[in-house]
Amino acid sequence: MTPTATEASGIRIQQLRKSYGSLEVLSGLDLSLAPGHIYGLVGPNGAGKTTLMSTICNHTFPSGGTILVDGEDPAENARVLERMCFIHEDQPYNDVFSVGSILHVMPTFYPEWDEALARRLVTRFQLPLERRARKLSRGQKSAFAIVISLASRASYTFLDEPYLGLDPTAREIFYEELLTDFGAHPRTIVMSTHLIDEAADLMEQVIVLHEGQIVLQADVDDARSSAYVARGLADDVRAFAQGRDVIAERTLGRILSATIRGQVTAADEHKAIASRISLEPVSLQDLIAALGIHTLTSALTTENR
């Protein structure tokens, strides 16, 4: 039985660790996800995004720590797992199963399955029902995963790089259908993506994973306003940035763009005008890239002391 909105408590993770031999992918990770929101899970390749989602959904077992979904351990817990949907980016399918035959059995696994939604998505993505799933193109496999994920109406839905191989038109269909169905049937959606700025308007919160740790979890608007870019002649920008938390720099000839953590004050604006420096909003993608670089640089600095 699916918990009501008042009963759902979301996902709570404490000190989650996952290792493959000597390789530690998740290292003491803490994370809380309130129910009924869309979360963007971002970070560089190898940061542990897929491993985190797989571990929450019991597709792989943790090496340590605790995971609770609505207060229950999901490990081998059918009541919890039937409320979760996670289709891997490289989901394997048996050679004999067609798209249509797989969709036919989905209501067995997902009690809230919406057949009408599944059929509409198949039509919009122009998926061939008779084709074997293993024979789908890269973009068709992504579209098929989106069909299952959205039509499952699972309380906890995980999307692993859902746009891979999709052309711009297909991605727009995905974004439109996701927002429309989420508005009508709110649930918790966690989506990993590298197209951060393109998907930013879908996300309510962004979670930045770097080297197995959460380095940022914030509302998207708060994240965007947590830093800014100072751009101008290198000497002028460095003078302006002195004493501030500079998390990334980019040069083009004599022009320096510095990403600075913090919010712009009236005094900053006056100083920038006097120094012929422009102060600009930072894109979510540039901020996340800067946070990754900043974290790596800090770690290297600590190691070399």
Secondary structure, DSSP 8 states (H G I E B T S, - for coil): ----TTT---EEEEEEEEEETTEEEEEEEEEEE-SS-EEEEE--TTSSHHHHHHHHTTSS--SEEEEEETTB--TT-HHHHTTEEEE-TT----TT-BHHHHHHHHHHH-TT--HHHHHHHHHHHT--TTSBGGG--HHHHHHHHHHHHHHTT-SEEEEESTTTT--HHHHHHHHHHHHHHHHHS--EEEEE-S-HHHHGGG-SEEEEEETTEEEEEEEHHHHHTTEEEEEEEHHHHHHHHTTSEEEEEEEETTEEEEEEES---HHHHHHHHHTT-EEEE--HHHHHHHHHHHHHHHHHHHHT-
